[in-house]
Amino acid sequence: MTDRRPNPFSCFDRRYVIEILPSIAVIAIALVMKFSLPRTPDRRLLLVGMSAAAVAWAFVVTVAAIRRLDELQQRIQLIAIAFAFVATGIALAVMSFLQAAGVSTPQAVYGCTFMMVVWAVCIFVLNRRYR
Amino acid sequence: MKNEVRQLRGERNWSQGDLAAELEVSRQTVNAIETEKYDPSLPLAFKIARLFGKRIEDVFDPGKDRKSK
């Protein structure tokens, strides 16, 4: 992809936003249906199916956006994702040790948020390095 | 890796953006190659060499330290 803008998150361009909008819309509809309609087994299955399809589409769109990047940006993404993955693994391991020792720690569900923050910081730092 | 990309580009009065457009990469990638912060892939290195009408070894020099590794 030819992108002359000095944007560290250039893979998340207008095309990506447009492509991922259906996923966000489907998840929003599923949430509204979950809380506004009575729960039946069929409806529950429908909601799960809708959410799974939306997440799968978001995954496909995100991978496609990264594939559109040029080789340097792909390298930056790879390093950032690898670094975020390892940092999250270490953080979760430390948290489990602390929990075993009786120390109060954040819930493991925040691991995903932590991973995204580390990824974003890595992208920013690496883009400065290769600027 | 040492390279002659900046010099070759300068001889043709191309901007980094012009070269980036020819190579279908970002301007950031061209700048990173010129400042030797990033070594291009083999396909991109060949593309650069062909664009300038040179052999790949005339554009890129791995240096003595790299050869021994």
N, CA and C atoms of all chains as a GROMACS GRO file, in nm:
protein
  600
    1MET      N    1   0.085  -0.119   0.000
    1MET     CA    2   0.000   0.000   0.000
    1MET      C    3   0.088   0.124   0.000
    2THR      N    4   0.057   0.218  -0.083
    2THR     CA    5   0.133   0.342  -0.084
    2THR      C    6   0.064   0.441   0.008
    3ASP      N    7   0.134   0.475   0.112
    3ASP     CA    8   0.076   0.567   0.209
    3ASP      C    9   0.183   0.666   0.250
    4ARG      N   10   0.165   0.790   0.211
    4ARG     CA   11   0.270   0.889   0.238
    4ARG      C   12   0.245   0.961   0.368
    5ARG      N   13   0.136   0.935   0.434
    5ARG     CA   14   0.107   1.005   0.558
    5ARG      C   15   0.193   0.948   0.670
    6PRO      N   16   0.250   1.032   0.755
    6PRO     CA   17   0.327   0.982   0.868
    6PRO      C   18   0.235   0.936   0.981
    7ASN      N   19   0.149   0.843   0.948
    7ASN     CA   20   0.050   0.797   1.046
    7ASN      C   21   0.090   0.661   1.098
    8PRO      N   22   0.123   0.649   1.227
    8PRO     CA   23   0.168   0.520   1.279
    8PRO      C   24   0.061   0.413   1.271
    9PHE      N   25  -0.063   0.451   1.260
    9PHE     CA   26  -0.170   0.351   1.254
    9PHE      C   27  -0.237   0.355   1.116
   10SER      N   28  -0.151   0.367   1.012
   10SER     CA   29  -0.204   0.386   0.877
   10SER      C   30  -0.280   0.264   0.826
   11CYS      N   31  -0.261   0.147   0.889
   11CYS     CA   32  -0.338   0.031   0.842
   11CYS      C   33  -0.486   0.050   0.875
   12PHE      N   34  -0.514   0.136   0.972
   12PHE     CA   35  -0.653   0.160   1.009
   12PHE      C   36  -0.702   0.284   0.935
   13ASP      N   37  -0.705   0.273   0.804
   13ASP     CA   38  -0.744   0.385   0.720
   13ASP      C   39  -0.896   0.385   0.700
   14ARG      N   40  -0.940   0.475   0.610
   14ARG     CA   41  -1.084   0.489   0.587
   14ARG      C   42  -1.145   0.358   0.536
   15ARG      N   43  -1.072   0.290   0.448
   15ARG     CA   44  -1.122   0.163   0.395
   15ARG      C   45  -1.144   0.062   0.507
   16TYR      N   46  -1.048   0.057   0.600
   16TYR     CA   47  -1.061  -0.036   0.712
   16TYR      C   48  -1.183  -0.002   0.796
   17VAL      N   49  -1.199   0.126   0.823
   17VAL     CA   50  -1.313   0.169   0.906
   17VAL      C   51  -1.445   0.131   0.839
   18ILE      N   52  -1.452   0.154   0.706
   18ILE     CA   53  -1.574   0.119   0.633
   18ILE      C   54  -1.598  -0.032   0.636
   19GLU      N   55  -1.490  -0.108   0.620
   19GLU     CA   56  -1.506  -0.254   0.616
   19GLU      C   57  -1.543  -0.313   0.751
   20ILE      N   58  -1.498  -0.249   0.859
   20ILE     CA   59  -1.524  -0.307   0.990
   20ILE      C   60  -1.658  -0.258   1.048
   21LEU      N   61  -1.716  -0.157   0.986
   21LEU     CA   62  -1.844  -0.104   1.037
   21LEU      C   63  -1.954  -0.212   1.047
   22PRO      N   64  -1.969  -0.301   0.948
   22PRO     CA   65  -2.072  -0.405   0.962
   22PRO      C   66  -2.055  -0.489   1.088
   23SER      N   67  -1.930  -0.519   1.124
   23SER     CA   68  -1.906  -0.598   1.246
   23SER      C   69  -1.957  -0.522   1.369
   24ILE      N   70  -1.921  -0.394   1.375
   24ILE     CA   71  -1.962  -0.313   1.490
   24ILE      C   72  -2.115  -0.304   1.495
   25ALA      N   73  -2.176  -0.286   1.377
   25ALA     CA   74  -2.323  -0.274   1.372
   25ALA      C   75  -2.390  -0.403   1.418
   26VAL      N   76  -2.337  -0.517   1.371
   26VAL     CA   77  -2.398  -0.646   1.409
   26VAL      C   78  -2.384  -0.670   1.559
   27ILE      N   79  -2.268  -0.638   1.614
   27ILE     CA   80  -2.248  -0.658   1.758
   27ILE      C   81  -2.340  -0.564   1.837
   28ALA      N   82  -2.356  -0.441   1.790
   28ALA     CA   83  -2.447  -0.347   1.856
   28ALA      C   84  -2.591  -0.398   1.852
   29ILE      N   85  -2.632  -0.450   1.736
   29ILE     CA   86  -2.768  -0.505   1.724
   29ILE      C   87  -2.784  -0.625   1.817
   30ALA      N   88  -2.683  -0.711   1.821
   30ALA     CA   89  -2.690  -0.828   1.908
   30ALA      C   90  -2.703  -0.787   2.055
   31LEU      N   91  -2.630  -0.682   2.093
   31LEU     CA   92  -2.638  -0.634   2.232
   31LEU      C   93  -2.778  -0.580   2.262
   32VAL      N   94  -2.830  -0.503   2.168
   32VAL     CA   95  -2.966  -0.447   2.188
   32VAL      C   96  -3.067  -0.560   2.200
   33MET      N   97  -3.056  -0.659   2.112
   33MET     CA   98  -3.149  -0.773   2.116
   33MET      C   99  -3.135  -0.851   2.246
   34LYS      N  100  -3.013  -0.862   2.294
   34LYS     CA  101  -2.988  -0.939   2.416
   34LYS      C  102  -3.060  -0.877   2.535
   35PHE      N  103  -3.057  -0.745   2.541
   35PHE     CA  104  -3.112  -0.678   2.659
   35PHE      C  105  -3.259  -0.637   2.643
   36SER      N  106  -3.309  -0.636   2.520
   36SER     CA  107  -3.446  -0.586   2.500
   36SER      C  108  -3.548  -0.695   2.472
   37LEU      N  109  -3.502  -0.810   2.426
   37LEU     CA  110  -3.596  -0.916   2.391
   37LEU      C  111  -3.589  -1.030   2.492
   38PRO      N  112  -3.701  -1.101   2.512
   38PRO     CA  113  -3.698  -1.215   2.604
   38PRO      C  114  -3.603  -1.325   2.552
   39ARG      N  115  -3.538  -1.391   2.648
   39ARG     CA  116  -3.438  -1.490   2.609
   39ARG      C  117  -3.504  -1.626   2.584
   40THR      N  118  -3.482  -1.675   2.465
   40THR     CA  119  -3.525  -1.811   2.433
   40THR      C  120  -3.404  -1.884   2.376
   41PRO      N  121  -3.404  -2.017   2.378
   41PRO     CA  122  -3.288  -2.090   2.326
   41PRO      C  123  -3.256  -2.054   2.181
   42ASP      N  124  -3.360  -2.040   2.100
   42ASP     CA  125  -3.336  -2.006   1.958
   42ASP      C  126  -3.272  -1.869   1.945
   43ARG      N  127  -3.324  -1.776   2.022
   43ARG     CA  128  -3.273  -1.638   2.014
   43ARG      C  129  -3.129  -1.631   2.065
   44ARG      N  130  -3.103  -1.707   2.170
   44ARG     CA  131  -2.967  -1.710   2.225
   44ARG      C  132  -2.868  -1.763   2.119
   45LEU      N  133  -2.912  -1.867   2.050
   45LEU     CA  134  -2.828  -1.924   1.943
   45LEU      C  135  -2.805  -1.823   1.832
   46LEU      N  136  -2.910  -1.750   1.799
   46LEU     CA  137  -2.899  -1.648   1.694
   46LEU      C  138  -2.800  -1.539   1.735
   47LEU      N  139  -2.807  -1.497   1.861
   47LEU     CA  140  -2.717  -1.392   1.910
   47LEU      C  141  -2.572  -1.439   1.907
   48VAL      N  142  -2.550  -1.564   1.950
   48VAL     CA  143  -2.414  -1.619   1.948
   48VAL      C  144  -2.364  -1.626   1.804
   49GLY      N  145  -2.450  -1.672   1.714
   49GLY     CA  146  -2.412  -1.682   1.573
   49GLY      C  147  -2.379  -1.546   1.514
   50MET      N  148  -2.462  -1.448   1.544
   50MET     CA  149  -2.438  -1.312   1.494
   50MET      C  150  -2.305  -1.257   1.546
   51SER      N  151  -2.283  -1.274   1.676
   51SER     CA  152  -2.159  -1.221   1.737
   51SER      C  153  -2.036  -1.291   1.679
   52ALA      N  154  -2.046  -1.424   1.663
   52ALA     CA  155  -1.932  -1.500   1.609
   52ALA      C  156  -1.901  -1.455   1.466
   53ALA      N  157  -2.005  -1.437   1.387
   53ALA     CA  158  -1.984  -1.394   1.248
   53ALA      C  159  -1.922  -1.255   1.244
   54ALA      N  160  -1.969  -1.167   1.333
   54ALA     CA  161  -1.916  -1.030   1.336
   54ALA      C  162  -1.767  -1.030   1.374
   55VAL      N  163  -1.733  -1.110   1.474
   55VAL     CA  164  -1.593  -1.117   1.518
   55VAL      C  165  -1.507  -1.177   1.407
   56ALA      N  166  -1.558  -1.282   1.340
   56ALA     CA  167  -1.483  -1.345   1.230
   56ALA      C  168  -1.459  -1.244   1.117
   57TRP      N  169  -1.561  -1.166   1.085
   57TRP     CA  170  -1.546  -1.065   0.980
   57TRP      C  171  -1.443  -0.959   1.021
   58ALA      N  172  -1.448  -0.918   1.148
   58ALA     CA  173  -1.351  -0.819   1.197
   58ALA      C  174  -1.209  -0.874   1.186
   59PHE      N  175  -1.193  -1.002   1.216
   59PHE     CA  176  -1.061  -1.066   1.205
   59PHE      C  177  -1.012  -1.064   1.060
   60VAL      N  178  -1.100  -1.104   0.968
   60VAL     CA  179  -1.064  -1.109   0.825
   60VAL      C  180  -1.026  -0.969   0.775
   61VAL      N  181  -1.106  -0.870   0.813
   61VAL     CA  182  -1.082  -0.732   0.768
   61VAL      C  183  -0.950  -0.678   0.823
   62THR      N  184  -0.921  -0.712   0.948
   62THR     CA  185  -0.797  -0.665   1.011
   62THR      C  186  -0.675  -0.728   0.945
   63VAL      N  187  -0.682  -0.858   0.920
   63VAL     CA  188  -0.570  -0.925   0.852
   63VAL      C  189  -0.551  -0.867   0.712
   64ALA      N  190  -0.662  -0.843   0.642
   64ALA     CA  191  -0.653  -0.785   0.507
   64ALA      C  192  -0.589  -0.647   0.512
   65ALA      N  193  -0.623  -0.568   0.616
   65ALA     CA  194  -0.565  -0.434   0.629
   65ALA      C  195  -0.415  -0.442   0.650
   66ILE      N  196  -0.371  -0.538   0.728
   66ILE     CA  197  -0.227  -0.554   0.752
   66ILE      C  198  -0.158  -0.604   0.624
   67ARG      N  199  -0.225  -0.689   0.549
   67ARG     CA  200  -0.166  -0.738   0.424
   67ARG      C  201  -0.151  -0.628   0.320
   68ARG      N  202  -0.232  -0.525   0.330
   68ARG     CA  203  -0.222  -0.413   0.234
   68ARG      C  204  -0.101  -0.323   0.264
   69LEU      N  205  -0.044  -0.336   0.383
   69LEU     CA  206   0.069  -0.251   0.419
   69LEU      C  207   0.194  -0.290   0.342
   70ASP      N  208   0.289  -0.200   0.333
   70ASP     CA  209   0.415  -0.236   0.268
   70ASP      C  210   0.502  -0.313   0.368
   71GLU      N  211   0.618  -0.358   0.321
   71GLU     CA  212   0.695  -0.454   0.401
   71GLU      C  213   0.748  -0.394   0.532
   72LEU      N  214   0.783  -0.267   0.532
   72LEU     CA  215   0.831  -0.207   0.657
   72LEU      C  216   0.719  -0.198   0.760
   73GLN      N  217   0.601  -0.154   0.714
   73GLN     CA  218   0.488  -0.144   0.807
   73GLN      C  219   0.447  -0.282   0.858
   74GLN      N  220   0.455  -0.383   0.772
   74GLN     CA  221   0.424  -0.519   0.817
   74GLN      C  222   0.524  -0.566   0.922
   75ARG      N  223   0.650  -0.529   0.901
   75ARG     CA  224   0.754  -0.566   0.998
   75ARG      C  225   0.726  -0.499   1.132
   76ILE      N  226   0.687  -0.371   1.125
   76ILE     CA  227   0.655  -0.297   1.248
   76ILE      C  228   0.538  -0.363   1.320
   77GLN      N  229   0.435  -0.400   1.243
   77GLN     CA  230   0.319  -0.466   1.303
   77GLN      C  231   0.360  -0.598   1.368
   78LEU      N  232   0.444  -0.675   1.297
   78LEU     CA  233   0.486  -0.805   1.350
   78LEU      C  234   0.561  -0.789   1.482
   79ILE      N  235   0.655  -0.694   1.486
   79ILE     CA  236   0.732  -0.672   1.609
   79ILE      C  237   0.639  -0.628   1.721
   80ALA      N  238   0.548  -0.535   1.689
   80ALA     CA  239   0.457  -0.482   1.792
   80ALA      C  240   0.365  -0.592   1.847
   81ILE      N  241   0.311  -0.673   1.756
   81ILE     CA  242   0.220  -0.780   1.800
   81ILE      C  243   0.297  -0.883   1.883
   82ALA      N  244   0.416  -0.920   1.838
   82ALA     CA  245   0.497  -1.016   1.913
   82ALA      C  246   0.532  -0.962   2.051
   83PHE      N  247   0.571  -0.836   2.055
   83PHE     CA  248   0.609  -0.774   2.183
   83PHE      C  249   0.488  -0.768   2.276
   84ALA      N  250   0.372  -0.729   2.222
   84ALA     CA  251   0.251  -0.721   2.305
   84ALA      C  252   0.212  -0.857   2.357
   85PHE      N  253   0.225  -0.959   2.272
   85PHE     CA  254   0.190  -1.096   2.311
   85PHE      C  255   0.279  -1.143   2.427
   86VAL      N  256   0.409  -1.123   2.413
   86VAL     CA  257   0.503  -1.167   2.517
   86VAL      C  258   0.481  -1.087   2.646
   87ALA      N  259   0.465  -0.955   2.632
   87ALA     CA  260   0.445  -0.870   2.751
   87ALA      C  261   0.319  -0.911   2.826
   88THR      N  262   0.213  -0.943   2.752
   88THR     CA  263   0.088  -0.985   2.816
   88THR      C  264   0.107  -1.119   2.886
   89GLY      N  265   0.178  -1.210   2.821
   89GLY     CA  266   0.205  -1.340   2.883
   89GLY      C  267   0.280  -1.325   3.014
   90ILE      N  268   0.382  -1.239   3.013
   90ILE     CA  269   0.460  -1.215   3.135
   90ILE      C  270   0.372  -1.152   3.242
   91ALA      N  271   0.291  -1.053   3.202
   91ALA     CA  272   0.204  -0.984   3.297
   91ALA      C  273   0.104  -1.082   3.361
   92LEU      N  274   0.046  -1.169   3.278
   92LEU     CA  275  -0.051  -1.266   3.332
   92LEU      C  276   0.018  -1.366   3.425
   93ALA      N  277   0.140  -1.406   3.391
   93ALA     CA  278   0.214  -1.499   3.476
   93ALA      C  279   0.245  -1.434   3.611
   94VAL      N  280   0.288  -1.308   3.605
   94VAL     CA  281   0.318  -1.235   3.730
   94VAL      C  282   0.192  -1.222   3.815
   95MET      N  283   0.080  -1.193   3.746
   95MET     CA  284  -0.047  -1.178   3.819
   95MET      C  285  -0.087  -1.309   3.887
   96SER      N  286  -0.067  -1.420   3.817
   96SER     CA  287  -0.105  -1.548   3.878
   96SER      C  288  -0.017  -1.580   3.998
   97PHE      N  289   0.111  -1.543   3.991
   97PHE     CA  290   0.200  -1.563   4.106
   97PHE      C  291   0.155  -1.476   4.224
   98LEU      N  292   0.119  -1.350   4.192
   98LEU     CA  293   0.074  -1.260   4.298
   98LEU      C  294  -0.056  -1.309   4.362
   99GLN      N  295  -0.147  -1.359   4.276
   99GLN     CA  296  -0.273  -1.412   4.328
   99GLN      C  297  -0.247  -1.532   4.418
  100ALA      N  298  -0.152  -1.618   4.378
  100ALA     CA  299  -0.117  -1.734   4.460
  100ALA      C  300  -0.060  -1.691   4.595
  101ALA      N  301   0.003  -1.574   4.593
  101ALA     CA  302   0.062  -1.522   4.718
  101ALA      C  303  -0.041  -1.442   4.799
  102GLY      N  304  -0.164  -1.435   4.747
  102GLY     CA  305  -0.269  -1.366   4.821
  102GLY      C  306  -0.277  -1.217   4.796
  103VAL      N  307  -0.207  -1.169   4.692
  103VAL     CA  308  -0.210  -1.026   4.661
  103VAL      C  309  -0.327  -0.999   4.565
  104SER      N  310  -0.398  -0.889   4.590
  104SER     CA  311  -0.508  -0.852   4.503
  104SER      C  312  -0.454  -0.798   4.370
  105THR      N  313  -0.503  -0.852   4.259
  105THR     CA  314  -0.455  -0.810   4.126
  105THR      C  315  -0.575  -0.780   4.036
  106PRO      N  316  -0.552  -0.706   3.927
  106PRO     CA  317  -0.662  -0.683   3.832
  106PRO      C  318  -0.710  -0.815   3.771
  107GLN      N  319  -0.834  -0.817   3.723
  107GLN     CA  320  -0.887  -0.938   3.662
  107GLN      C  321  -0.813  -0.969   3.532
  108ALA      N  322  -0.804  -1.099   3.503
  108ALA     CA  323  -0.731  -1.142   3.383
  108ALA      C  324  -0.796  -1.089   3.255
  109VAL      N  325  -0.924  -1.054   3.263
  109VAL     CA  326  -0.994  -1.005   3.143
  109VAL      C  327  -0.932  -0.874   3.092
  110TYR      N  328  -0.862  -0.802   3.179
  110TYR     CA  329  -0.796  -0.678   3.137
  110TYR      C  330  -0.669  -0.706   3.056
  111GLY      N  331  -0.632  -0.834   3.048
  111GLY     CA  332  -0.514  -0.871   2.971
  111GLY      C  333  -0.525  -0.827   2.826
  112CYS      N  334  -0.645  -0.837   2.770
  112CYS     CA  335  -0.668  -0.798   2.631
  112CYS      C  336  -0.643  -0.648   2.614
  113THR      N  337  -0.695  -0.572   2.710
  113THR     CA  338  -0.674  -0.426   2.705
  113THR      C  339  -0.525  -0.394   2.717
  114PHE      N  340  -0.458  -0.463   2.810
  114PHE     CA  341  -0.315  -0.443   2.829
  114PHE      C  342  -0.239  -0.473   2.700
  115MET      N  343  -0.278  -0.583   2.633
  115MET     CA  344  -0.211  -0.621   2.508
  115MET      C  345  -0.229  -0.513   2.401
  116MET      N  346  -0.349  -0.458   2.393
  116MET     CA  347  -0.375  -0.354   2.293
  116MET      C  348  -0.296  -0.227   2.323
  117VAL      N  349  -0.284  -0.194   2.451
  117VAL     CA  350  -0.208  -0.074   2.489
  117VAL      C  351  -0.060  -0.093   2.454
  118VAL      N  352  -0.007  -0.210   2.488
  118VAL     CA  353   0.135  -0.238   2.458
  118VAL      C  354   0.158  -0.235   2.307
  119TRP      N  355   0.065  -0.296   2.232
  119TRP     CA  356   0.075  -0.296   2.085
  119TRP      C  357   0.078  -0.152   2.031
  120ALA      N  358  -0.014  -0.069   2.080
  120ALA     CA  359  -0.022   0.070   2.031
  120ALA      C  360   0.106   0.147   2.064
  121VAL      N  361   0.158   0.126   2.186
  121VAL     CA  362   0.282   0.195   2.225
  121VAL      C  363   0.398   0.149   2.137
  122CYS      N  364   0.403   0.017   2.111
  122CYS     CA  365   0.510  -0.037   2.026
  122CYS      C  366   0.502   0.021   1.884
  123ILE      N  367   0.382   0.028   1.830
  123ILE     CA  368   0.366   0.084   1.695
  123ILE      C  369   0.418   0.227   1.692
  124PHE      N  370   0.382   0.304   1.794
  124PHE     CA  371   0.423   0.444   1.801
  124PHE      C  372   0.576   0.455   1.809
  125VAL      N  373   0.634   0.376   1.898
  125VAL     CA  374   0.780   0.382   1.918
  125VAL      C  375   0.854   0.336   1.793
  126LEU      N  376   0.808   0.226   1.733
  126LEU     CA  377   0.877   0.173   1.614
  126LEU      C  378   0.865   0.268   1.496
  127ASN      N  379   0.750   0.333   1.484
  127ASN     CA  380   0.735   0.430   1.375
  127ASN      C  381   0.828   0.549   1.393
  128ARG      N  382   0.851   0.588   1.517
  128ARG     CA  383   0.947   0.696   1.542
  128ARG      C  384   1.088   0.649   1.504
  129ARG      N  385   1.118   0.522   1.534
  129ARG     CA  386   1.251   0.470   1.504
  129ARG      C  387   1.276   0.469   1.353
  130TYR      N  388   1.176   0.431   1.276
  130TYR     CA  389   1.195   0.420   1.130
  130TYR      C  390   1.152   0.546   1.055
  131ARG      N  391   1.121   0.651   1.129
  131ARG     CA  392   1.071   0.772   1.063
  131ARG      C  393   1.178   0.833   0.974
  132MET      N  394   2.260  -0.202   0.610
  132MET     CA  395   2.331  -0.228   0.487
  132MET      C  396   2.352  -0.098   0.411
  133LYS      N  397   2.477  -0.078   0.366
  133LYS     CA  398   2.506   0.045   0.289
  133LYS      C  399   2.438   0.037   0.153
  134ASN      N  400   2.392   0.152   0.106
  134ASN     CA  401   2.328   0.152  -0.026
  134ASN      C  402   2.344   0.289  -0.092
  135GLU      N  403   2.318   0.289  -0.222
  135GLU     CA  404   2.334   0.410  -0.303
  135GLU      C  405   2.199   0.470  -0.341
  136VAL      N  406   2.094   0.433  -0.271
  136VAL     CA  407   1.959   0.472  -0.312
  136VAL      C  408   1.943   0.624  -0.311
  137ARG      N  409   1.989   0.688  -0.204
  137ARG     CA  410   1.973   0.834  -0.197
  137ARG      C  411   2.045   0.904  -0.312
  138GLN      N  412   2.167   0.856  -0.337
  138GLN     CA  413   2.247   0.918  -0.445
  138GLN      C  414   2.180   0.896  -0.581
  139LEU      N  415   2.136   0.774  -0.606
  139LEU     CA  416   2.072   0.742  -0.734
  139LEU      C  417   1.942   0.821  -0.751
  140ARG      N  418   1.869   0.834  -0.644
  140ARG     CA  419   1.744   0.911  -0.648
  140ARG      C  420   1.773   1.058  -0.676
  141GLY      N  421   1.879   1.108  -0.610
  141GLY     CA  422   1.917   1.249  -0.629
  141GLY      C  423   1.958   1.278  -0.773
  142GLU      N  424   2.028   1.182  -0.834
  142GLU     CA  425   2.072   1.201  -0.973
  142GLU      C  426   1.953   1.218  -1.068
  143ARG      N  427   1.840   1.158  -1.029
  143ARG     CA  428   1.721   1.166  -1.115
  143ARG      C  429   1.624   1.276  -1.070
  144ASN      N  430   1.664   1.349  -0.968
  144ASN     CA  431   1.580   1.457  -0.914
  144ASN      C  432   1.442   1.406  -0.870
  145TRP      N  433   1.440   1.286  -0.815
  145TRP     CA  434   1.315   1.231  -0.765
  145TRP      C  435   1.304   1.262  -0.616
  146SER      N  436   1.185   1.286  -0.572
  146SER     CA  437   1.162   1.299  -0.428
  146SER      C  438   1.146   1.158  -0.370
  147GLN      N  439   1.151   1.151  -0.238
  147GLN     CA  440   1.128   1.019  -0.174
  147GLN      C  441   0.987   0.969  -0.208
  148GLY      N  442   0.895   1.063  -0.217
  148GLY     CA  443   0.757   1.026  -0.251
  148GLY      C  444   0.747   0.969  -0.392
  149ASP      N  445   0.822   1.030  -0.486
  149ASP     CA  446   0.822   0.979  -0.624
  149ASP      C  447   0.873   0.835  -0.628
  150LEU      N  448   0.985   0.814  -0.558
  150LEU     CA  449   1.044   0.680  -0.557
  150LEU      C  450   0.949   0.580  -0.489
  151ALA      N  451   0.889   0.626  -0.380
  151ALA     CA  452   0.795   0.539  -0.308
  151ALA      C  453   0.679   0.498  -0.398
  152ALA      N  454   0.629   0.593  -0.477
  152ALA     CA  455   0.518   0.562  -0.567
  152ALA      C  456   0.561   0.462  -0.674
  153GLU      N  457   0.683   0.478  -0.725
  153GLU     CA  458   0.734   0.384  -0.826
  153GLU      C  459   0.747   0.243  -0.768
  154LEU      N  460   0.791   0.238  -0.643
  154LEU     CA  461   0.817   0.108  -0.580
  154LEU      C  462   0.692   0.051  -0.512
  155GLU      N  463   0.585   0.131  -0.505
  155GLU     CA  464   0.460   0.091  -0.438
  155GLU      C  465   0.484   0.058  -0.291
  156VAL      N  466   0.563   0.143  -0.227
  156VAL     CA  467   0.584   0.134  -0.082
  156VAL      C  468   0.558   0.273  -0.024
  157SER      N  469   0.565   0.282   0.108
  157SER     CA  470   0.544   0.412   0.171
  157SER      C  471   0.672   0.497   0.164
  158ARG      N  472   0.656   0.628   0.175
  158ARG     CA  473   0.772   0.717   0.178
  158ARG      C  474   0.860   0.685   0.298
  159GLN      N  475   0.795   0.644   0.406
  159GLN     CA  476   0.869   0.606   0.527
  159GLN      C  477   0.966   0.491   0.499
  160THR      N  478   0.923   0.397   0.415
  160THR     CA  479   1.009   0.283   0.382
  160THR      C  480   1.130   0.330   0.302
  161VAL      N  481   1.107   0.419   0.205
  161VAL     CA  482   1.219   0.472   0.126
  161VAL      C  483   1.317   0.544   0.217
  162ASN      N  484   1.264   0.625   0.307
  162ASN     CA  485   1.351   0.700   0.399
  162ASN      C  486   1.430   0.604   0.489
  163ALA      N  487   1.363   0.500   0.538
  163ALA     CA  488   1.431   0.405   0.627
  163ALA      C  489   1.541   0.329   0.553
  164ILE      N  490   1.518   0.300   0.424
  164ILE     CA  491   1.622   0.233   0.345
  164ILE      C  492   1.740   0.328   0.322
  165GLU      N  493   1.709   0.452   0.285
  165GLU     CA  494   1.816   0.549   0.257
  165GLU      C  495   1.901   0.578   0.381
  166THR      N  496   1.838   0.582   0.496
  166THR     CA  497   1.913   0.611   0.619
  166THR      C  498   1.971   0.484   0.681
  167GLU      N  499   1.955   0.373   0.609
  167GLU     CA  500   2.011   0.243   0.648
  167GLU      C  501   1.957   0.193   0.781
  168LYS      N  502   1.835   0.235   0.813
  168LYS     CA  503   1.770   0.182   0.932
  168LYS      C  504   1.697   0.053   0.902
  169TYR      N  505   1.670   0.032   0.774
  169TYR     CA  506   1.593  -0.085   0.734
  169TYR      C  507   1.652  -0.146   0.608
  170ASP      N  508   1.674  -0.277   0.611
  170ASP     CA  509   1.722  -0.348   0.492
  170ASP      C  510   1.602  -0.404   0.417
  171PRO      N  511   1.588  -0.368   0.289
  171PRO     CA  512   1.470  -0.415   0.216
  171PRO      C  513   1.475  -0.565   0.190
  172SER      N  514   1.358  -0.621   0.162
  172SER     CA  515   1.351  -0.762   0.123
  172SER      C  516   1.421  -0.779  -0.011
  173LEU      N  517   1.452  -0.903  -0.046
  173LEU     CA  518   1.519  -0.929  -0.174
  173LEU      C  519   1.434  -0.883  -0.292
  174PRO      N  520   1.302  -0.914  -0.295
  174PRO     CA  521   1.222  -0.864  -0.408
  174PRO      C  522   1.224  -0.712  -0.420
  175LEU      N  523   1.217  -0.642  -0.307
  175LEU     CA  524   1.217  -0.495  -0.312
  175LEU      C  525   1.354  -0.443  -0.354
  176ALA      N  526   1.460  -0.510  -0.308
  176ALA     CA  527   1.596  -0.470  -0.347
  176ALA      C  528   1.614  -0.485  -0.499
  177PHE      N  529   1.564  -0.596  -0.553
  177PHE     CA  530   1.572  -0.616  -0.699
  177PHE      C  531   1.491  -0.509  -0.772
  178LYS      N  532   1.374  -0.477  -0.716
  178LYS     CA  533   1.289  -0.378  -0.779
  178LYS      C  534   1.360  -0.242  -0.784
  179ILE      N  535   1.428  -0.207  -0.673
  179ILE     CA  536   1.501  -0.081  -0.668
  179ILE      C  537   1.613  -0.080  -0.771
  180ALA      N  538   1.688  -0.191  -0.773
  180ALA     CA  539   1.801  -0.199  -0.866
  180ALA      C  540   1.752  -0.188  -1.011
  181ARG      N  541   1.646  -0.259  -1.044
  181ARG     CA  542   1.594  -0.255  -1.182
  181ARG      C  543   1.542  -0.116  -1.217
  182LEU      N  544   1.481  -0.051  -1.120
  182LEU     CA  545   1.427   0.083  -1.144
  182LEU      C  546   1.538   0.180  -1.183
  183PHE      N  547   1.655   0.163  -1.119
  183PHE     CA  548   1.768   0.250  -1.149
  183PHE      C  549   1.857   0.195  -1.261
  184GLY      N  550   1.819   0.080  -1.316
  184GLY     CA  551   1.898   0.020  -1.424
  184GLY      C  552   2.033  -0.028  -1.379
  185LYS      N  553   2.040  -0.076  -1.254
  185LYS     CA  554   2.168  -0.122  -1.199
  185LYS      C  555   2.156  -0.267  -1.156
  186ARG      N  556   2.273  -0.327  -1.126
  186ARG     CA  557   2.271  -0.459  -1.065
  186ARG      C  558   2.250  -0.439  -0.915
  187ILE      N  559   2.196  -0.539  -0.852
  187ILE     CA  560   2.163  -0.526  -0.710
  187ILE      C  561   2.287  -0.497  -0.626
  188GLU      N  562   2.400  -0.558  -0.664
  188GLU     CA  563   2.523  -0.536  -0.586
  188GLU      C  564   2.583  -0.398  -0.611
  189ASP      N  565   2.537  -0.331  -0.716
  189ASP     CA  566   2.582  -0.194  -0.741
  189ASP      C  567   2.505  -0.094  -0.654
  190VAL      N  568   2.389  -0.137  -0.610
  190VAL     CA  569   2.304  -0.048  -0.527
  190VAL      C  570   2.322  -0.078  -0.379
  191PHE      N  571   2.333  -0.205  -0.347
  191PHE     CA  572   2.342  -0.244  -0.205
  191PHE      C  573   2.476  -0.312  -0.178
  192ASP      N  574   2.535  -0.273  -0.066
  192ASP     CA  575   2.663  -0.331  -0.025
  192ASP      C  576   2.648  -0.380   0.119
  193PRO      N  577   2.650  -0.512   0.136
  193PRO     CA  578   2.631  -0.564   0.273
  193PRO      C  579   2.746  -0.528   0.367
  194GLY      N  580   2.861  -0.490   0.314
  194GLY     CA  581   2.974  -0.451   0.398
  194GLY      C  582   3.056  -0.572   0.441
  195LYS      N  583   3.176  -0.544   0.485
  195LYS     CA  584   3.267  -0.654   0.521
  195LYS      C  585   3.220  -0.730   0.642
  196ASP      N  586   3.161  -0.657   0.739
  196ASP     CA  587   3.119  -0.725   0.863
  196ASP      C  588   3.006  -0.824   0.837
  197ARG      N  589   2.915  -0.791   0.742
  197ARG     CA  590   2.804  -0.880   0.712
  197ARG      C  591   2.851  -1.006   0.638
  198LYS      N  592   2.954  -0.988   0.552
  198LYS     CA  593   3.000  -1.101   0.471
  198LYS      C  594   3.055  -1.213   0.559
  199SER      N  595   3.116  -1.175   0.668
  199SER     CA  596   3.180  -1.277   0.753
  199SER      C  597   3.078  -1.355   0.834
  200LYS      N  598   2.951  -1.306   0.840
  200LYS     CA  599   2.851  -1.372   0.924
  200LYS      C  600   2.782  -1.484   0.847
   0.00000   0.00000   0.00000
